[in-house]
Amino acid sequence: MLTPDASRLEVWGDPVAHSRSPQLHAAAYAVLGRDWTYARRQVGERGFAAELAGLSRQFRGLSLTMPLKGVAFEAAARRDRNSELTGAVNTLLLDTSGHRGFNTDVGGLVRALAEVGVDRAESARIVGAGATATSALVALAEIGATRVEVVARRPSAVEALARLGENQGLQVVAVPFSHPFGSVELTIATLPGDAAVPPDAADALASSGGTLFDVVYGHWPTALSDAWGRADAPAFSGLAMLLHQALLQVRVFVGGDPDAALPDEAAVLAAMRSSIMGD
């Protein structure tokens, strides 16, 4: 069980100085009347186990960013469905009987897509085949996708995504950056914000990619969002995903369930949004 008076929370990652999670969580707990603290800690994969073992009983939970979602998965004694599907945990609820792991990136992306007007897409494209692409693929299954192109420099990197897609009833096709692209309704970009994309490839992706949702929020605009601008096509940053995955984390830290709404959740969400986006 949780220590009843546990009130400390942190976000861990490497790097982590850029994280805006402390702003989001502080805004939420202020509305909820919780006297909790939420801080950053730079932790890499090699130091993760020792740091976790050294936490006092005052710690309630952790948010995990890159590169810790895999080691956090291994540290969780129990995991939610999205964690099991993706092999990634971005939220740990520190339970003395065994830590509980959650992946709120999937639900956060689904909610963010709905917010920008995309609540269904049968055809989609993911740019990049890293860890975030796994959560993106599960989110696409939730909004009704049946075929997903994954654009990656190494087709072999798509093999695990293809297996996951098959389990979710999705056809996943590996496509190189040099390939002629067919038209899709939605593109989810999962590349780092400073990733270089050849202008001709970016323009080809934009001309056939429908709405762009780029998970990046710290390096904006990106090479892909610039291309969507040239194509006069809609493009959105990852701020909404950051917001909604954090709201689901707050649900976990408060009530232990990402599906259970918070008291006065509309006010909580409004305060969190204002903390990173302004009024």
N, C-alpha and C positions, 0 to 999 in steps of 0.2 A: 504494500500500500504506500501511498504518498505520505511523507511526513506532514502532519496537519498544518504546521506553520511555515512550510517551505515557501519561500517568497523570492528566491533569486533565479533569474533566467539569463541566458547569454546566447549570442550567436557566435559560432566558431567557423573558421575557414582560413584559407591562406591563398591570396590576401583577404583581409576582412575590413580594412580601414574604410573602404568605400561603402560598406553596408548601411542601408537606410532602415534596417529592421528596428534599431533602438527607437527611432522616431515613431514608427508605426505602433510598436507595442506600448510605448509610454503613453501615447494618445489613447489607446484602447483601455488601459488599466486605470487611467484617470477618470474616464467616463464610468467605468465599472466600480469605482471606489476601492480598488485593490492597491494596497501599499506595497507593490512589488517593484523590484529593480530589474533592469534589463541592460546588459552591457555587451561589449565586443571582446573577443579573445582570439588572437592569432594562434591557430593550431594547425599543424600539418598532419598528414597521414601517419608518419612515424611516431609522433608524439601523442596521438589521439588516445590510445588505450591508457597510458599513464595519467594523462590529464583527467580522463573520465573517472578512473579509479580514485583519484585524489580529491574529488568533489566532496564537500561537506553535505550533511543532511539538510542544509538550508536551501539546496538547489532543487528547484521544481522541474526544470526542463531546459532543453537546448534546441536552438535552431541550427541546422547544419547547411553550410554552403560548400562550394567546391574547395578542395577535392575530397570531402569527407562523407559523401552520401553513401558510398560503398562500405566504408568501415563502420559507419553508423548502422547500416543494415545488419552487419555481422554482430554488432553489440546488442541488438534488440532481441529480447527473449520472445516477444510477441509482436506481430506486425499486421498492419491493415492490408486489405486486398491490393491497393495500388502500390504499396511497397513490395509485396510479393511479386506482382506482375513486372515491376520495373527493376527490381534489385537495388532500389535506392530509397534511403530514409533521409528526409530533411527535417524531421521533428522527432525528438526523443522526450518522452515523458518518463521522468526518473522515478521508477517504482522500486521500493525495497525488495519486492518479490520478483523483480525482473523488469528491465526497462522495456517500454512499449514504443514501437517505431511506427511512424506514419509518413506517407508521401502526400503532402498537400499541394505539390506542384501541379498534379493532374487536375484536381478540383479547382485550383486557382486559375489554371489556364482555361478550363471550360467556362467558368464564371466570367473571366475577362473577355473571352470571345463573344459571349452573349451580350456583354456590355457594349461592345463595338458593333453589334448588329449581326453577328455570325453565330446563330444557334444551331445551324445544320449545314453540312457540306459533304456531299457524296464523293467528290474528287478533291484531293489535296496534295500538297507537296511539302516536304520537310527539307530544308537546306542545312546540311551538317548531319553527322551520324554519331555524335558523342552522347554523353549521359543524358543531357536534356532532351535529346531526340526521342529517347525511350518514353519519357513522360508525355511528350507531344503526341506520340503515336497512340498511347492509351487514351488521351484526351480526344483525339480524332475518332477513335472507335466509339466513344461516348456520344459524339454529335452526328453519328450516322455515316461516317466515311466508309466506302467500300474498296477504294483503290487509292494508294498513297505512293507517290514517287519520292524517293530519298536521293537527293543530289549530294554526292560525296566524291572526294578525290580518289578514294580507295573503295572500289565496290565490295571488297572483302569485309569492310567495316559495317556493311549493311546486313550481313548474314544473320546476326542475332536479332536485328529488327524484323527481318523477314520471318523468322521463327515466331517471334512474339505476335506479329501481325496475323500469321496463320491461326494462332490460338485465339485471336480476337475476331476472326472472320474477315480479315482484311487482306487484300492482295497488295504486297509491298514490292516495289520494283526499284532496283538500283539504277541510277542514272548518273553518268559522269557530267562534269561541268561543260564538256565540249559537245554534249548531245543536243540535237534539236528537241526543244521542249514542246509537249502538247499543252493544251489549255486545261487549267484547273480552277476551282472556285476559291481556293484558299492556299496561301503559302505561309508556313511557320518557319522562321529563320532561327536557328539555334547556334549560329556561329558566334565566337567572341566578338565584341563590339569593334575591335581594331583589326579584325580579319580582313585581309586583302582579297577582293573578288575582282577578276578581270572585268573591265567596263563592258566589253561586248557580251560576256556571260551574264552580268548583272542586268543589262538591258534586255537580253533575251528572256531571262526569268521574269522580269517585270511585265513584259508585253504579253505574257501568257499565264501570269500567276494569280490573277484575281486579287483579292484583298491580302495585304501583307500584315502579318503579326510577327514582329521581331521581338524575341524575348529580352533583348538588350534594353537597358534603361540608363546605364551610366555613360555610354559612349553614343550619343545621339546628336546628329543623324549618323547612320551607318552607310556603308557603300551600297547596300541593298535599298535602304529607304530613299537614298538619293536617286537611284534608278527608278523606283516607283514614282518619285516626284516628276522625273522627266517624262514618264509614261502617263502622267496625270491620273494615277491609280491610287486608291486609298491605302495608307500605311499607318500602322500604329506601333508605338514602342511597348516595351514590357512593363511599364509602370502599373498598368491595371492588373497584370498577373502578379506582380510583387505585392500589390495591395490585397488581392483576394486570397493568395496563398497564406499571407500573414493573418488575415481574418480567420481562416480555418485553423491556423496554429493557435491563435488565441482561444478558439473553441476547445482545442485539445488541452491547453494549459489550465483553462478554467473548469471544464467539465469532463475532460477525458474522451470526448467524442467529436470528431470533425463534422458530423452530420447534425449535431444538436445546436440549434440557434442560441445565441447569447441573450441575456436579458437586455431589452432596449437595443437590439442589434443595429437598427437603422442609425441610431445616434452614435454607436461605436464605429460603424463603418464611415459615417460622415466625418468624425474626428480623425480617423486614420487617413482618409483621403486628403483632408485639409493639411495634415502634417507633412505630406510629400508633394502635393499638387497645388496647394493654395485653395482658397475658397472658389 
